[in-house]
């Protein structure tokens, strides 16, 4: 049991919390008075600029270390195995495992610190919500009901918005860095095979952003439609009128149709991406095998290329997911901002659909 003497003095608990929050604590402590920026990225920078800088440093270290295992695989095949030199083999394997462990620990730190940054941002939004709720306590039942409806919308979106903050800058930097540096390494190893890999990968740069943008548009419409359905249920609780029921049925049917469209686009895009990935592997095996037979390259280079192509697949997929989450987070952040602060000064609120 903790004695009274061991308990923190009044106000001491708050100061400890502030110290744990780090350099961004002042932005969080002033969250109640903070005017929310217009965009999600403005909010990210306002509440977590110090954390974003550290995450960028960790991401840069991570994507640079990602090239070392590729080089070690190439050298094991070309140097240790061809020379049948056990000491070289052990030395290269030791570098491989040490680098993999260090890179894994850095990724662990990035993921944990992203979580901390996200929780800080979520805390700031919750403080902002609490600041909106407090005035309703003294304004009567009608005001309480109105504030309750507003806050229910805001609270529903606080968690996903805060969760996006931790990855807002570091995720595209990390995954984009892996893509760029891996491609550069492959071109350095064997320019012709590197260019072939880029040519086979490049169609994804054309169709993936367009298909993902189509998915994002439908996802944004779906979020807004679901919000309207929720608002209608909160206001009416029971739908008795035929017009109201038809209006409600149209909205939930729209949500169903949008979900089906999203599934078709998403899995068609995945099919194209997987097909092009396997086409790239076959291209490397075909051209690389020809170069090895012709004496123009080494077997270890082929191993490094195939590993490099496999390494490109995950960050590219993560970048696509990031693009989708960024769009969704912006929509949800707009809902939170509108619920807490209303439309910008001088703007006329849009009529309910």
Buried (B, 14 or more C-beta within 10 A) or exposed (E): EEEEEEEEEEEEEEEEEEEEBBEBBEBBBEBEEBEBBEEBBEBBBBBBEBBBEBBBBBBBBBBEBBBBBBBBBBBBBBBBBEEEEEEBBEBBEEBBEEBBEBBEEBBEBBEEBBEBBBBBBBBBBBBBBEBBBEEBEEEEEEEBEEBEBBBEBBBBBBBBBBBBBBBBBBBBBBBBBBBEBBBEBBBEBBEEBBEBBBEBBEBBEEBBEEBBBBBBBBBBBBBBBBBBBBBBEEEEEEBEEEEBEEBBEEBEEBBEEBEEBBEEBBEEBEEBBEEBBEEBBEBBEEBBEEBBEEEEBBBBBBBBBBBBBEBBBEBBBBBBBBBBBBBBBBBBBBBBBBBBBEEEEEEEEEEEE
